């Protein structure tokens, strides 16, 4: 999921790209997806998640996903960012990554792919 917000991204709920839970030995948990945000101001007390799914019977948890946030100001951001792996009795999923980049100037296509 990509969000390209010109001015203010205000998050008071949840933005998520989470992996699905596994439910038996043939259907393991899914890994988290990705969220990429490009905004001038990041505000709010919500959350962004790319967590791995929890495991079913005899399977491992899904790995955490990837999150990249490019912003200029986060003075009013009080929320949480989560990229953990899913729980399991046969191996917890590995953590994902969260990348934060403060931009000195904000111009279109500032993000380096």
NULO-404145 format. One line per 8 residues: number of its first residue (from 1); for each residue x, y, z of N, C-alpha, C. Coordinates in steps of 0.1 Angstrom, whole numbers, plus 5000, padded with zeros to 4 digits. Example, Ala and Ser with C-alpha at 12.3 -4.5 7.8 and 13.67 -1.06 7.14 Angstrom:
<nodes>
1> 5132 4943 5078 5123 4955 5078 5132 4967 5078; 5128 4978 5071 5137 4989 5071 5129 5000 5079
</nodes>
This chain:
<nodes>
1> 5008 4988 5000 5000 5000 5000 5009 5012 5000; 5006 5021 4991 5014 5034 4990 5004 5046 4993; 5009 5055 5001 5001 5067 5004 5010 5079 5001; 5006 5087 4991 5013 5099 4988 5004 5111 4991; 5007 5117 5003 4998 5128 5008 5006 5141 5007; 5000 5151 5001 5006 5163 4998 5009 5171 5011; 4999 5172 5020 5000 5180 5032 5001 5172 5045; 4989 5168 5050 4989 5162 5064 4982 5148 5063
9> 4989 5138 5068 4984 5125 5070 4980 5124 5085; 4967 5124 5088 4962 5124 5102 4957 5110 5104; 4963 5102 5113 4959 5088 5115 4953 5087 5130; 4940 5084 5131 4934 5082 5144 4929 5068 5145; 4930 5060 5135 4926 5046 5135 4938 5037 5132; 4936 5027 5124 4946 5018 5120 4948 5017 5105; 4960 5018 5100 4964 5014 5087 4971 5002 5088; 4967 4991 5081 4973 4978 5083 4975 4970 5070
17> 4985 4963 5069 4988 4953 5058 4994 4941 5065; 4985 4935 5073 4989 4923 5082 4988 4910 5074; 4996 4900 5078 4995 4887 5073 4983 4880 5079; 4977 4870 5072 4966 4862 5077 4971 4851 5086; 4963 4847 5096 4966 4837 5105 4965 4823 5098; 4974 4814 5102 4973 4800 5097 4963 4793 5106; 4957 4782 5101 4947 4775 5109 4950 4760 5110; 4959 4754 5102 4963 4740 5105 4976 4737 5098
25> 4981 4725 5098 4994 4722 5094 4996 4724 5079; 4985 4725 5071 4986 4727 5057 4985 4742 5053; 4981 4750 5062 4979 4764 5059 4986 4773 5069; 4999 4776 5066 5007 4784 5075 5003 4799 5075; 5008 4806 5085 5005 4820 5086 5012 4828 5075; 5006 4839 5071 5011 4848 5060 5020 4859 5066; 5030 4863 5058 5038 4874 5063 5031 4888 5061; 5036 4897 5068 5031 4911 5067 5034 4917 5053
33> 5026 4926 5049 5028 4933 5036 5037 4945 5037; 5034 4955 5030 5042 4967 5030 5033 4980 5031; 5038 4990 5037 5032 5003 5037 5043 5013 5034; 5040 5022 5024 5050 5032 5021 5042 5045 5021; 5047 5055 5029 5040 5068 5031 5050 5079 5027; 5045 5089 5020 5052 5101 5016 5043 5112 5020; 5047 5120 5030 5038 5131 5034 5046 5143 5040; 5040 5154 5041 5047 5166 5047 5046 5164 5062
41> 5034 5163 5067 5032 5162 5082 5025 5149 5085; 5031 5142 5095 5025 5130 5101 5019 5133 5114; 5006 5131 5116 4999 5135 5128 4990 5124 5133; 4986 5125 5146 4976 5116 5151 4981 5106 5162; 4972 5098 5167 4975 5089 5178 4971 5074 5173; 4970 5072 5160 4966 5059 5155 4978 5050 5154; 4977 5040 5145 4988 5030 5144 4989 5026 5129; 5001 5022 5126 5003 5015 5113 5010 5002 5116
49> 5005 4991 5109 5009 4978 5112 5012 4970 5099; 5023 4962 5100 5026 4952 5089 5031 4939 5096; 5022 4934 5105 5026 4923 5113 5024 4909 5106; 5032 4899 5110 5030 4886 5105 5018 4879 5111; 5011 4870 5104 5000 4863 5110 5004 4853 5121; 4996 4850 5130 4998 4840 5140 4996 4826 5134; 5004 4817 5139 5004 4803 5133 4992 4795 5138; 4989 4785 5129 4980 4775 5132 4987 4763 5139
57> 4980 4752 5139 4986 4740 5145 4998 4735 5137; 5009 4732 5143 5021 4726 5137 5027 4735 5126; 5026 4748 5127 5032 4757 5117 5039 4768 5124; 5047 4776 5117 5054 4788 5122 5046 4800 5119; 5049 4811 5127 5043 4824 5125 5049 4831 5112; 5040 4839 5107 5045 4847 5095 5054 4858 5099; 5063 4861 5090 5073 4872 5093 5067 4886 5092; 5072 4895 5099 5067 4909 5098 5070 4915 5084
65> 5063 4925 5081 5064 4931 5068 5074 4943 5067; 5072 4952 5058 5081 4963 5056 5073 4976 5057; 5079 4986 5063 5072 4999 5064 5083 5010 5061; 5079 5020 5052 5088 5031 5050 5080 5044 5050; 5085 5053 5059 5077 5065 5060 5087 5077 5058; 5084 5085 5048 5091 5097 5044 5083 5109 5048; 5088 5118 5056 5080 5129 5061 5089 5141 5064; 5083 5152 5066 5091 5164 5070 5089 5168 5084
73> 5076 5167 5089 5073 5170 5103 5065 5159 5110; 5068 5156 5122 5061 5146 5130 5059 5151 5144; 5057 5164 5146 5056 5171 5159 5043 5166 5166; 5033 5162 5159 5020 5159 5165 5017 5144 5162; 5027 5136 5161 5026 5121 5159 5028 5115 5173; 5017 5108 5178 5018 5101 5190 5014 5086 5189; 5013 5081 5177 5009 5068 5174 5020 5058 5175; 5017 5045 5170 5026 5034 5171 5028 5028 5157
81> 5040 5022 5155 5044 5016 5143 5047 5001 5147; 5042 4991 5140 5044 4977 5144 5048 4969 5132; 5059 4961 5132 5063 4952 5122 5067 4939 5128; 5061 4934 5138 5065 4922 5145 5061 4909 5137; 5068 4898 5140 5064 4886 5135 5052 4879 5142; 5045 4870 5136 5034 4863 5143 5039 4853 5153; 5030 4850 5162 5033 4840 5173 5031 4826 5168; 5038 4817 5175 5036 4802 5171 5043 4794 5181
89> 5038 4781 5182 5045 4771 5190 5056 4764 5183; 5057 4765 5170 5067 4759 5161 5076 4770 5154; 5079 4781 5161 5087 4791 5155 5080 4804 5153; 5084 4814 5160 5079 4827 5159 5084 4834 5146; 5075 4841 5139 5080 4848 5127 5090 4859 5130; 5099 4861 5121 5109 4871 5123 5103 4885 5122; 5110 4895 5128 5105 4909 5128 5107 4915 5114; 5099 4924 5110 5100 4931 5098 5108 4943 5100
97> 5107 4953 5091 5115 4965 5092 5106 4978 5091; 5111 4988 5098 5104 5001 5098 5115 5011 5095; 5114 5018 5084 5124 5028 5079 5117 5042 5080; 5124 5051 5087 5119 5065 5088 5129 5074 5082; 5124 5083 5074 5133 5093 5068 5127 5107 5069; 5134 5116 5075 5130 5130 5076 5136 5137 5064; 5127 5143 5057 5131 5150 5045 5134 5165 5047; 5145 5170 5043 5148 5184 5045 5139 5193 5036
105> 5136 5189 5024 5127 5195 5015 5117 5185 5010; 5105 5189 5007 5095 5180 5002 5091 5184 4988; 5096 5176 4978 5092 5178 4964 5087 5165 4959; 5080 5166 4948 5075 5154 4942 5087 5145 4938; 5085 5132 4940 5095 5122 4937 5108 5123 4945; 5107 5128 4957 5118 5129 4966 5123 5115 4970; 5115 5106 4970 5118 5092 4976 5127 5085 4966; 5138 5080 4971 5147 5072 4964 5143 5057 4964
113> 5140 5051 4953 5134 5038 4953 5145 5028 4957
</nodes>
